[in-house]
Amino acid sequence: MGKLRVGFIGTGRKPVRAGPQGYGMAHQHASAYKSLSEECEIVACADISAENAQAFAEMWNVPASGVFVDVAEMLRTVQLDVVSVAVWPHLHAPLVIQAACAGVRAIHCEKPMADTWGACRLMAQECDRRGVRLTFNHQRRFGRPFRGAKKLLDEGVIGGLVRVEFGVGDLYDYGSHNFDMSSYFVGERPARWVMAQIDYRTENLVFGAHNENAAHATWQYDNGVYGVAATGAASGLVGCHNRIVGTEGEIEVGRRGEGIPVLRYRRFDSGRGWEAVDCGKEGLHGPGYIERALADVLRAVREGGESELCARHALNGTEVIFACWESARRRGRVDLPLTITDNPLQAMVASGQLNPGPRPAPAPARQ
Ligand SMILES: NC(=O)c1ccc[n+]([C@@H]2O[C@H](COP(=O)([O-])OP(=O)(O)OC[C@H]3O[C@@H](n4cnc5c(N)ncnc54)[C@H](O)[C@@H]3O)[C@@H](O)[C@H]2O)c1
């Protein structure tokens, strides 16, 4: 088999200052594909901004004949095996489905899956029925702190699994990584029910999508394990990025504080207190996670089988995100599977049920 031919939908600007209005994630995918250059080559890119597409092409040596401002033209003109989709979430589903219909073999899409639960399911369904491998860039699964935590759990160091927790900024944009991580820790299980409340008083658009200001959520997986998430102002309730609680001990990833290692655990009866696990130079965000994620995606394309980042896994975590917002809308527990198709947070804003005000203007800079 020759090298896999890779194309891009959405190139981003080469990030000068990354943030919720643009990270240029395509450049990070491209860097990862370049590190896998024995297996693949970048042959095309499409972006509605000619300037972004051109800059991307120059940076990553995309031939001039492979640079497009029209996605349909790229998909029609260039034969592609793998497509990276790195646009904002509301465009994920339509562009993934467009690429799947064009006959590519695999699509690696940025997280969160899509902006409505219906769109998440539809993109997974349309890829599945066409035999297209759809994966999502929940790259943290490949980081040493997270893999190390899973290893401790699997080795029984903290006994049987009771609960997974996380405390971060939001349920959807950054939360997507953490619900995915929770599913990974629990063994890729779907949840059975979800109960949550949210606070949304100040508009918080991240890559064009609403995100609550604070939330508190509880859910239970079908194997009996509980989940707890606290976001925004409530995130201190959990007090670390991810916690795994077992019958005989607990594991923490990413507790802030002077001298606290990124991964640590304690056994309740050991008398030794917290013990550190060496993760080298790896932290919550990398380095090397996207390279390993794409290596796993390409392995699945070449050898068959599922990538860890497959849509089936992503759906487990994403269902809980939308169910949290649905629970807030219904003011009650939501039993799964989730049968709504919309985005409850977006719908509550549109109906006026939630009325987030503008962000306060930043304080003027000192002269
Ligand atoms: N995995 C991670 O850790 C991580 C981190 C940051 C962002 N993200 C995700 O990456 C995705 C992309 O975010 P970003 O910050 O890279 O965006 P960006 O704004 O940097 O780039 C998006 C690009 O899409 C282009 N575009 C818009 N509409 C298009 C269309 N119809 N066809 C083709 N191109 C189009 C824009 O011109 C722009 O160049 C988001 O879903 C975001 O949540 C993931």
The ligand as an ORCA input file, in Angstrom:
! r2SCAN-3c Opt
* xyz 0 1
  N      -8.400     19.076     20.100
  C      -8.147     20.193     20.765
  O      -7.501     20.192     21.813
  C      -8.673     21.503     20.239
  C      -8.129     22.728     20.668
  C      -8.644     23.898     20.111
  C      -9.695     23.840     19.201
  N     -10.212     22.628     18.850
  C     -11.326     22.505     17.892
  O     -10.846     22.671     16.579
  C     -11.907     23.119     15.730
  C     -11.382     24.224     14.857
  O     -10.997     25.284     15.667
  P      -9.777     26.233     15.241
  O      -9.492     27.049     16.435
  O      -8.708     25.444     14.603
  O     -10.490     27.150     14.144
  P      -9.843     28.323     13.281
  O     -10.785     29.486     13.377
  O      -8.413     28.536     13.634
  O      -9.903     27.703     11.813
  C     -11.108     27.393     11.201
  C     -10.932     27.562      9.711
  O     -12.123     27.078      9.067
  C     -12.318     27.881      7.905
  N     -13.679     27.680      7.419
  C     -14.829     28.240      7.882
  N     -15.887     27.775      7.181
  C     -15.389     26.900      6.261
  C     -15.972     26.098      5.241
  N     -17.300     26.099      5.039
  N     -15.166     25.350      4.486
  C     -13.830     25.349      4.662
  N     -13.211     26.091      5.616
  C     -13.988     26.847      6.405
  C     -11.990     29.286      8.390
  O     -11.736     30.176      7.321
  C     -10.753     29.016      9.251
  O      -9.568     29.099      8.488
  C     -13.058     23.508     16.653
  O     -14.032     22.504     16.622
  C     -12.408     23.551     18.035
  O     -13.304     23.187     19.084
  C      -9.709     21.474     19.331
*
